[in-house]
Amino acid sequence: MKVLRLTNSNDILPGTADGRPGLLRERLEEYLEEPVEIVVKVIWPTEALPSTVEKWIEREQPDLVWLGVVNYWYEYQSVPKRMERLFGRFGSMASRLGFRAADTPWLSQNALFRALRGALQRTVGGDPHFTPDHIIQVVGTIARRVLRSEGTVLVIWGPFAHTNYAVSTRGERTAEAMRQRIVGQLRELAGALHFEYFAPDEPYWKVNGRPDFAKDRFHYSRQWGEDAVEREFDGIRRAIESQRPELRRLSAGGGAPERPFSAPGG
């Protein structure tokens, strides 16, 4: 079996070689009783992403595509992004420096840097990277292109909103309204196109509290990642049993499935 995993940087877990994909592969191999390959692609929902995903599908010929939608895309208020919008060329230079600093481990793990970033968000403010409508359009286009490949199982996951990026109560209400718009539209799309979609009615930060973070206080801890893998595995299992139940080896009657769960042509 081959899985194309469209994900984000939280797949990296401290103290593990393969992160969340490695743990997920182990759970799937146990469930399916056959080798599983997971091709990982970290995505950013630009207008060009659907065409890129289509090329990945043509090259990899996956049996299952898993797409994670995260609230960071539309909720996180980026100070560099606002500077880029307000100050043109100068802002664009400052924006690149800001993003580079956030991606530098020794700096992003520094408490003073994190405090300064929070203070700027509360005073200068920030801009989100994408609008809800943009995300709905990009994810919807990807879903349609994935489903052109007959027999491919599609799972779209989120946004769960594990982290609360808002800096005020008003910001929380705005963020949840955006999440509800995305969730509502994607649920409707899943019903129309017949793929599996998973997202909670309430943001996870509100239900489960603040998640465990890694040292940079931005990405998640190993324990959080292990818990997330169990939820993701359960979603994939349910998708297989709903869309392609014949693919599971451990059927009620035992024996091999009618059709092997392997990559087409492989």
C-alpha positions as CSV (number, residue, x, y, z in Angstrom):
1,M,0.0,0.0,0.0
2,K,1.2,3.5,-0.8
3,V,0.0,6.6,1.0
4,L,0.6,10.2,-0.2
5,R,0.6,12.3,2.9
6,L,0.1,16.1,2.4
7,T,1.1,17.6,5.7
8,N,3.0,20.2,7.6
9,S,6.1,20.6,9.7
10,N,4.5,19.1,12.8
11,D,5.3,15.7,11.3
12,I,8.8,16.1,12.8
13,L,8.8,14.7,16.3
14,P,11.7,15.2,18.8
15,G,13.6,11.9,19.5
16,T,12.2,10.0,16.5
17,A,13.8,9.2,13.2
18,D,10.7,9.2,10.9
19,G,8.3,11.3,13.0
20,R,4.6,10.9,12.7
21,P,4.7,9.2,9.3
22,G,6.9,6.4,10.7
23,L,4.6,5.8,13.6
24,L,1.6,5.9,11.3
25,R,3.2,3.4,8.9
26,E,3.7,0.9,11.8
27,R,0.0,1.2,12.8
28,L,-1.2,0.7,9.2
29,E,1.1,-2.3,8.6
30,E,-0.3,-3.9,11.7
31,Y,-3.8,-3.3,10.5
32,L,-3.4,-4.3,6.9
33,E,-0.9,-7.0,7.4
34,E,1.3,-5.9,4.5
35,P,4.1,-3.3,3.8
36,V,3.0,0.3,3.7
37,E,5.0,3.2,2.1
38,I,4.2,6.7,3.1
39,V,5.3,9.5,0.7
40,V,5.4,12.7,2.7
41,K,5.0,16.2,1.2
42,V,4.9,19.3,3.3
43,I,2.4,21.6,1.6
44,W,1.6,25.3,1.6
45,P,-1.9,26.1,0.1
46,T,-0.9,28.4,-2.8
47,E,-2.8,28.6,-6.1
48,A,-0.2,26.3,-7.6
49,L,-0.7,23.5,-5.1
50,P,-3.5,21.5,-6.9
51,S,-1.3,21.2,-10.0
52,T,1.6,20.1,-7.9
53,V,-0.4,17.5,-6.1
54,E,-1.7,16.2,-9.4
55,K,1.9,15.7,-10.6
56,W,2.7,13.8,-7.3
57,I,-0.3,11.6,-7.8
58,E,0.8,10.8,-11.4
59,R,4.3,9.9,-10.3
60,E,3.5,8.1,-7.0
61,Q,0.2,6.3,-7.9
62,P,-0.9,6.3,-4.3
63,D,-3.7,4.0,-3.0
64,L,-4.7,6.7,-0.4
65,V,-4.2,10.4,-0.2
66,W,-4.3,12.1,3.2
67,L,-4.6,15.9,3.3
68,G,-4.2,17.9,6.5
69,V,-5.8,21.3,6.8
70,V,-4.4,23.5,9.7
71,N,-5.7,26.6,11.3
72,Y,-2.3,28.2,11.1
73,W,-2.9,28.9,7.4
74,Y,-5.8,31.4,8.0
75,E,-5.6,32.2,11.8
76,Y,-2.0,33.0,12.6
77,Q,-1.4,36.7,12.5
78,S,2.0,37.1,10.9
79,V,3.8,40.4,11.6
80,P,6.2,39.9,8.7
81,K,3.2,39.4,6.4
82,R,1.7,42.7,7.5
83,M,5.0,44.5,7.0
84,E,5.2,43.1,3.5
85,R,1.7,44.4,2.7
86,L,2.1,47.9,4.3
87,F,5.7,48.8,3.3
88,G,6.1,47.2,-0.1
89,R,9.7,46.4,-1.1
90,F,11.2,47.3,2.3
91,G,8.5,45.3,4.0
92,S,9.2,42.3,1.7
93,M,12.8,42.3,2.8
94,A,11.9,42.6,6.5
95,S,9.3,39.8,5.9
96,R,11.9,37.4,4.5
97,L,14.2,38.2,7.5
98,G,11.3,37.6,9.9
99,F,10.4,34.2,8.4
100,R,14.0,33.2,8.3
101,A,14.4,34.0,12.1
102,A,11.3,31.9,12.9
103,D,12.8,29.0,11.1
104,T,16.2,29.3,12.9
105,P,16.0,26.8,15.9
106,W,18.3,28.6,18.3
107,L,16.4,31.8,17.8
108,S,12.9,30.4,17.7
109,Q,13.5,28.6,20.9
110,N,14.6,31.7,22.7
111,A,12.1,33.1,25.2
112,L,13.0,36.7,24.4
113,F,12.3,36.2,20.7
114,R,9.0,34.6,21.4
115,A,8.0,37.3,23.8
116,L,8.9,40.0,21.2
117,R,6.9,38.2,18.5
118,G,3.9,38.1,20.8
119,A,4.2,41.8,21.7
120,L,4.4,42.8,18.1
121,Q,1.3,40.8,17.3
122,R,-0.6,42.6,20.0
123,T,0.7,46.1,19.0
124,V,1.6,46.2,15.3
125,G,-0.7,43.4,14.5
126,G,-0.4,40.9,11.7
127,D,-2.0,39.5,8.6
128,P,-3.1,35.9,8.0
129,H,-1.4,34.0,5.2
130,F,-4.6,32.9,3.5
131,T,-8.3,33.6,3.6
132,P,-10.9,30.8,4.4
133,D,-12.4,31.2,0.9
134,H,-8.9,30.7,-0.7
135,I,-8.3,27.5,1.4
136,I,-11.8,26.1,0.5
137,Q,-11.1,26.7,-3.2
138,V,-7.6,25.1,-3.1
139,V,-8.6,22.1,-1.0
140,G,-11.7,21.6,-3.1
141,T,-9.7,21.6,-6.3
142,I,-7.2,19.1,-4.8
143,A,-10.1,16.8,-3.8
144,R,-11.5,16.8,-7.3
145,R,-8.2,16.0,-8.9
146,V,-7.4,13.2,-6.4
147,L,-10.7,11.6,-7.1
148,R,-10.0,11.5,-10.9
149,S,-7.9,8.4,-10.0
150,E,-10.6,5.7,-9.7
151,G,-10.3,3.7,-6.5
152,T,-8.1,6.2,-4.7
153,V,-9.1,6.7,-1.1
154,L,-9.2,10.3,0.0
155,V,-9.1,11.6,3.6
156,I,-9.2,15.3,4.4
157,W,-8.3,16.1,8.0
158,G,-9.1,19.4,9.8
159,P,-8.8,22.1,10.7
160,F,-8.8,20.8,14.3
161,A,-7.3,24.0,15.7
162,H,-5.1,22.4,18.3
163,T,-3.4,25.8,19.0
164,N,-5.2,29.0,19.8
165,Y,-3.3,31.7,17.8
166,A,-5.6,34.5,18.8
167,V,-4.3,37.3,21.1
168,S,-7.8,38.5,22.3
169,T,-11.3,37.1,22.9
170,R,-12.5,38.9,19.9
171,G,-9.8,37.3,17.9
172,E,-10.9,33.9,19.1
173,R,-14.4,34.5,17.9
174,T,-13.2,35.6,14.5
175,A,-10.9,32.6,14.2
176,E,-13.7,30.2,15.1
177,A,-16.1,31.8,12.6
178,M,-13.4,31.2,9.9
179,R,-12.9,27.6,11.0
180,Q,-16.6,26.9,11.0
181,R,-16.9,28.3,7.4
182,I,-14.1,26.0,6.2
183,V,-15.5,23.0,8.1
184,G,-19.0,23.6,6.8
185,Q,-17.9,23.9,3.2
186,L,-15.6,20.9,3.3
187,R,-18.3,18.7,4.9
188,E,-20.7,19.7,2.2
189,L,-18.0,18.9,-0.5
190,A,-17.2,15.6,1.1
191,G,-20.9,14.6,0.9
192,A,-21.1,15.6,-2.7
193,L,-17.9,13.9,-3.8
194,H,-18.0,11.0,-1.5
195,F,-14.7,11.2,0.4
196,E,-13.9,11.0,4.1
197,Y,-13.7,14.3,6.0
198,F,-12.9,14.7,9.7
199,A,-13.1,17.9,11.7
200,P,-14.5,18.6,15.2
201,D,-17.5,20.8,16.0
202,E,-15.4,22.7,18.6
203,P,-11.8,23.8,18.3
204,Y,-9.5,21.3,20.0
205,W,-7.8,24.0,22.1
206,K,-11.1,24.8,23.7
207,V,-12.0,21.1,24.4
208,N,-8.6,19.7,25.3
209,G,-6.7,22.7,26.5
210,R,-3.3,23.9,25.5
211,P,-1.3,21.2,23.7
212,D,2.2,20.0,24.6
213,F,4.9,21.9,22.7
214,A,8.5,21.2,21.7
215,K,11.3,23.6,22.7
216,D,10.4,26.3,20.2
217,R,6.9,26.6,21.8
218,F,5.5,26.5,18.3
219,H,5.7,23.0,17.1
220,Y,4.2,20.1,19.1
221,S,5.9,17.6,21.4
222,R,6.6,13.9,20.8
223,Q,3.7,12.9,23.1
224,W,1.3,15.1,21.2
225,G,2.5,13.6,18.0
226,E,2.0,10.0,19.2
227,D,-1.6,10.9,20.3
228,A,-2.2,12.6,16.9
229,V,-1.1,9.4,15.1
230,E,-3.7,7.3,16.9
231,R,-6.4,9.8,15.8
232,E,-5.2,9.9,12.2
233,F,-4.9,6.1,12.0
234,D,-8.4,5.7,13.2
235,G,-9.6,8.1,10.5
236,I,-7.7,6.3,7.8
237,R,-9.0,3.0,9.0
238,R,-12.6,4.3,8.9
239,A,-12.0,5.7,5.4
240,I,-10.7,2.3,4.1
241,E,-13.6,0.4,5.6
242,S,-16.1,3.0,4.2
243,Q,-14.6,3.4,0.7
244,R,-12.7,0.2,0.0
245,P,-13.6,-2.5,2.7
246,E,-12.4,-5.3,0.4
247,L,-8.8,-4.0,0.8
248,R,-8.4,-5.1,4.4
249,R,-6.7,-8.5,4.9
250,L,-8.3,-9.0,8.3
251,S,-11.8,-9.6,7.0
252,A,-14.5,-11.3,9.0
253,G,-14.0,-14.5,7.1
254,G,-10.3,-14.4,7.1
255,G,-8.0,-14.9,4.0
256,A,-6.8,-12.4,1.5
257,P,-9.0,-9.6,0.1
258,E,-10.5,-9.9,-3.3
259,R,-8.3,-7.1,-4.6
260,P,-4.8,-6.5,-3.2
261,F,-4.1,-3.1,-1.5
262,S,-1.1,-2.1,-3.5
263,A,-0.1,0.7,-5.8
264,P,-1.6,0.4,-9.3
265,G,0.9,-1.3,-11.6
266,G,3.0,-2.3,-8.6
